[in-house]
Amino acid sequence: MSRNVVAVVSSVVFVLLAAALVVVPVPYVTWRPGQVVDVLASNGDGPLVEVRGLENYDTPGQLLMTTVSTSRVDTTVSLPEALLAHFSADSDAMPRDVIYPPGKSEDQVREEAVALMDTSRTSASVAALRAAGQSVTEMPMVVGVVLSGPAKDKLVPGDLIESVDGEAVTQRDDVARLVRARTVGDPVVFKVLRDDVSHTVSVVTEAGNNGDPMVGINVGTGYRYAPEVVYRIDDNVVGPSAGLVFALAIYDKISEGDLVGDNVVAGTGSLDPAGKVLSIGGVREKIKGAERTGATTFVLPLDNCDDVGELDTDMRLVPVSTLKDAIAALQRLNEGNSDSEVPSCD
């Protein structure tokens, strides 16, 4: 074989391999800065976050919820695209299985993300109301109903359980104890709150797998409070990481003191009902997204400081462990206190 032929064949092989690198997908998804929303703003239907039943105070500043834009489950990512995202300061490439577990459809992934957002909103409402001194009562709550069980079409997820067979209950274990005290085939009378309306529901027990009486419900912890928190956030924004920003918005609206002032504050962080701030993913992308919108302060979970690394940003990064920490830090910044009094990731 002549040298010219070898050269031509080698060139063709190189071109085919280069094309394959561009066309053949790799098992990764990309993360980039996503939508940024001022939760203190309004849309055509009203404030994006509104607390009914309490006076709401206006603020001249902005409080930005940050998100990550993830490549869709039905799209593919090439090797060059994954490498570019990985080495870029404001994006990343993640193993596909981490974001989209095998065997789950796009609808299932979205349903789970929507459920996480709903939980995030509830936790934010509870934590913020507690921080503002509002009364919040924990109650056993129906979180699931077995489709083939006796409670189907009688109890529904979200029902707050006030009593079982006339005995007041305050913990989820109280409900299980009182149901187990019955005999299979006995009716159990539940008094529940559903959309703030009291209902009395009778459910006849059946034998469970171990022979004990059961009514076919899963019981968790719910919350009762007088104010109503209304969210008008785009339905396409899902996931758990907006909890901290939602809670700060609620607290700022119902508190006389100005939390944000004239500043543009952004943030991220999952939040539990007790006000503990939990780490999240995509913090670098969210910081860059906030920076592009003019934010000067970014509040984030303390555990995410290590993820920031050597990211170059002019924003003040304020790490917090609790909602109260975040409130205190923003109050100090708004009052013009010194840097030493406000935590930093540096």
C-alpha positions in Angstrom: 0.0 0.0 0.0 1.4 3.4 -1.0 2.0 6.2 1.4 -0.6 8.3 -0.3 -3.2 5.6 0.2 -2.2 5.2 3.9 -2.5 9.0 4.3 -5.9 9.1 2.8 -7.2 6.2 4.8 -5.7 7.7 8.0 -7.4 11.0 7.2 -10.8 9.3 6.7 -10.5 7.4 9.9 -9.6 10.5 11.8 -12.6 12.4 10.3 -14.9 9.5 11.2 -13.5 9.4 14.8 -13.9 13.1 15.2 -17.4 13.0 13.9 -18.2 10.1 16.3 -17.0 12.2 19.2 -19.4 15.0 18.2 -22.4 12.7 17.4 -22.2 9.8 19.8 -23.9 10.7 23.1 -22.2 10.2 26.5 -24.0 9.3 29.8 -24.0 12.8 31.2 -26.3 15.8 31.5 -25.3 19.5 31.7 -26.0 22.0 34.4 -26.0 25.7 33.5 -27.3 28.9 35.2 -31.1 28.9 35.0 -34.0 31.1 35.6 -33.7 33.9 38.3 -36.9 35.1 39.9 -37.4 38.0 42.3 -39.8 36.4 44.8 -40.7 39.9 46.3 -42.1 41.0 42.9 -45.6 40.5 41.5 -47.2 39.2 38.3 -50.6 39.8 36.8 -52.3 37.8 39.6 -50.6 39.4 42.6 -47.4 39.0 44.6 -45.3 36.0 43.8 -45.3 35.2 47.5 -48.2 36.5 49.6 -49.2 35.9 53.2 -53.0 36.3 53.7 -54.3 37.0 57.2 -51.3 39.1 58.2 -50.2 42.6 57.2 -47.7 42.4 54.4 -44.9 45.1 54.3 -43.4 46.3 51.0 -39.6 46.4 50.4 -37.7 48.3 47.8 -35.1 45.6 47.2 -35.0 42.3 45.4 -34.7 38.8 46.7 -33.7 36.4 44.0 -34.5 32.7 43.7 -31.9 31.0 41.6 -32.2 27.8 39.6 -30.1 25.4 37.5 -31.0 24.7 33.8 -30.5 20.9 33.3 -30.5 19.2 29.9 -33.7 17.3 29.4 -34.1 13.6 30.0 -34.9 13.0 26.3 -31.9 14.9 25.0 -28.4 13.7 24.5 -25.0 15.3 25.3 -21.9 14.8 23.2 -18.4 14.3 24.6 -17.2 17.8 23.6 -20.3 19.4 25.1 -19.8 17.5 28.3 -16.2 18.5 28.5 -16.9 22.1 27.8 -19.5 22.2 30.5 -17.2 20.4 33.0 -14.3 22.8 32.5 -16.4 26.0 32.3 -16.7 28.1 35.5 -20.4 28.6 35.3 -21.5 25.1 34.2 -20.9 21.4 34.9 -21.5 17.9 33.6 -23.1 15.3 35.9 -23.5 11.5 35.4 -26.9 11.0 33.9 -27.9 8.4 36.4 -27.5 10.9 39.2 -30.1 13.3 37.8 -32.3 10.8 35.9 -32.3 7.4 37.6 -32.6 4.5 35.3 -36.1 3.2 34.7 -37.9 6.5 35.5 -39.7 8.3 32.7 -39.5 12.1 32.2 -43.0 12.4 33.8 -42.0 10.4 36.9 -38.9 12.6 37.3 -41.0 15.7 37.0 -43.6 14.5 39.4 -41.0 13.9 42.0 -39.5 17.3 41.4 -42.9 18.9 41.8 -43.5 17.0 45.0 -40.2 18.3 46.3 -41.2 21.9 45.5 -44.5 21.4 47.3 -42.6 20.1 50.4 -40.2 23.0 50.1 -43.0 25.5 50.1 -44.6 24.0 53.2 -41.3 23.8 55.1 -40.6 27.4 54.1 -44.0 28.6 55.3 -43.7 26.8 58.6 -40.1 27.9 59.3 -40.8 31.5 58.4 -44.0 31.8 60.4 -42.2 30.3 63.4 -39.3 32.7 63.1 -41.7 35.6 63.0 -43.4 34.4 66.2 -46.6 33.0 64.6 -48.3 29.9 66.1 -47.7 26.7 64.2 -49.2 23.4 65.4 -47.9 20.0 64.4 -50.5 17.4 63.7 -50.6 13.8 62.3 -51.4 14.0 58.6 -52.4 11.5 55.9 -49.6 11.4 53.4 -50.7 8.4 51.4 -53.7 6.2 50.9 -53.5 2.6 49.7 -55.5 2.3 46.5 -56.8 -1.1 47.4 -57.3 -0.3 51.1 -60.4 0.5 53.1 -59.6 4.2 53.4 -59.7 4.8 49.6 -62.2 7.5 48.7 -62.7 8.3 52.4 -59.4 9.8 53.6 -57.1 11.8 51.2 -53.5 12.9 51.4 -53.3 16.2 53.3 -56.0 15.4 55.8 -54.9 16.6 59.2 -56.0 14.1 61.9 -57.5 15.6 65.0 -58.9 12.5 66.7 -59.3 8.8 66.3 -62.4 7.2 67.9 -62.9 10.4 69.9 -59.4 10.5 71.4 -57.3 13.5 70.4 -54.0 12.7 68.6 -50.9 14.9 68.4 -48.3 12.4 67.0 -48.3 10.0 64.1 -47.7 7.1 66.5 -50.9 7.9 68.3 -52.9 7.1 65.1 -51.2 3.7 64.6 -51.7 2.8 68.3 -55.4 3.5 68.3 -56.0 1.7 65.0 -54.1 -1.4 66.3 -56.3 -1.3 69.4 -59.3 -2.2 67.3 -60.3 -5.7 66.0 -60.3 -6.5 62.3 -63.7 -5.6 60.9 -64.3 -2.8 63.5 -65.0 0.7 62.2 -62.5 3.4 63.2 -63.8 7.0 63.3 -61.4 9.7 62.2 -62.0 13.4 62.7 -59.9 15.3 60.1 -59.4 18.8 58.9 -59.6 19.1 55.1 -59.1 22.5 53.6 -59.8 24.0 57.1 -63.2 22.2 57.2 -63.8 19.5 59.8 -64.9 16.0 58.6 -65.9 12.9 60.4 -65.0 9.7 58.5 -65.6 6.1 59.4 -63.2 3.4 58.0 -63.7 -0.3 58.6 -60.4 -2.1 59.4 -59.0 -5.0 57.4 -56.2 -7.4 58.3 -52.7 -6.3 57.4 -49.8 -8.6 56.4 -49.2 -9.5 60.0 -52.8 -9.9 60.8 -53.1 -6.6 62.7 -56.0 -4.3 61.9 -55.2 -1.6 59.3 -57.0 1.1 57.4 -54.6 1.6 54.5 -53.1 5.0 55.2 -49.5 6.3 55.6 -49.3 9.0 58.3 -46.7 11.7 58.5 -46.4 15.2 60.2 -48.5 18.1 59.0 -48.9 21.7 60.2 -51.8 23.9 61.1 -51.5 27.7 61.1 -53.9 30.6 60.7 -52.1 32.6 57.9 -52.4 31.4 54.3 -49.2 31.5 52.3 -49.9 31.8 48.5 -47.2 31.1 45.9 -47.5 32.3 42.3 -44.2 30.9 41.1 -43.9 29.5 37.6 -45.0 25.9 37.6 -41.9 25.0 35.6 -39.7 25.9 38.6 -39.5 22.7 40.6 -37.2 21.0 43.2 -36.4 21.6 46.9 -33.7 24.3 46.8 -35.8 27.4 46.9 -36.9 26.8 50.5 -34.5 29.3 52.1 -35.4 32.1 49.7 -39.1 31.5 50.1 -38.8 31.6 53.9 -36.8 34.8 53.8 -39.5 36.4 51.5 -42.3 35.4 53.9 -40.4 36.6 56.9 -39.6 39.9 55.2 -43.2 40.5 54.2 -44.7 39.9 57.6 -42.0 41.6 59.7 -41.9 45.4 60.2 -38.1 45.6 60.0 -36.6 45.8 56.5 -34.6 42.7 55.8 -33.4 43.3 52.3 -33.5 47.1 52.1 -32.5 48.6 48.7 -30.1 45.6 48.0 -30.3 42.9 45.5 -30.0 39.6 47.4 -29.9 36.2 45.9 -29.7 32.7 47.5 -30.4 29.0 47.5 -30.8 26.3 50.0 -33.2 23.6 51.0 -34.9 24.1 54.4 -36.7 21.9 56.9 -39.7 23.0 59.0 -37.4 23.6 62.0 -35.4 26.2 60.0 -32.3 24.1 59.3 -30.6 25.0 56.0 -29.6 22.0 54.0 -27.0 21.7 51.2 -28.1 21.7 47.5 -26.6 21.0 44.1 -25.5 23.4 41.4 -24.4 26.2 43.7 -21.7 27.5 41.3 -24.2 27.8 38.5 -26.7 29.6 40.7 -24.0 32.0 41.9 -23.1 32.9 38.3 -26.8 33.2 37.4 -27.4 35.6 40.3 -24.2 37.6 39.4 -25.5 38.3 35.9 -28.7 39.8 37.3 -26.9 42.3 39.4 -27.1 40.7 42.8 -24.5 41.8 45.4 -25.1 39.3 48.1 -25.7 35.5 47.8 -26.9 33.5 50.8 -26.1 29.8 50.6 -25.9 26.7 52.9 -22.8 26.5 55.0 -22.1 23.0 53.7 -21.9 24.3 50.2 -18.9 26.6 50.8 -16.5 23.9 49.8 -18.4 23.4 46.5 -17.8 27.1 45.6 -14.0 26.4 45.5 -12.0 29.1 43.6 -15.0 30.4 41.7 -14.4 34.1 40.8 -17.3 36.3 41.9 -17.6 39.9 43.1 -20.7 39.0 45.2 -20.6 38.6 49.0 -21.1 34.9 49.7 -22.9 34.5 53.1 -23.0 30.9 54.4 -25.8 30.0 56.9 -26.8 26.9 58.9 -30.3 28.1 59.9 -33.0 30.5 58.7 -32.4 32.6 61.8 -28.7 32.8 60.8 -29.7 34.1 57.4 -32.1 36.6 58.8 -29.5 37.9 61.2 -26.9 38.2 58.5 -29.1 40.1 56.1 -30.2 42.5 58.9 -26.6 43.2 59.7 -25.8 43.9 56.1 -28.8 46.2 55.7 -27.8 48.1 58.8 -24.3 48.6 57.3 -22.4 46.6 60.0 -18.8 45.6 59.5 -17.7 42.6 57.4 -16.5 40.8 60.6 -20.0 40.6 61.8 -21.3 38.8 58.7 -20.1 35.2 57.9 -18.3 34.5 54.7 -17.1 31.5 52.6 -13.6 33.0 52.4 
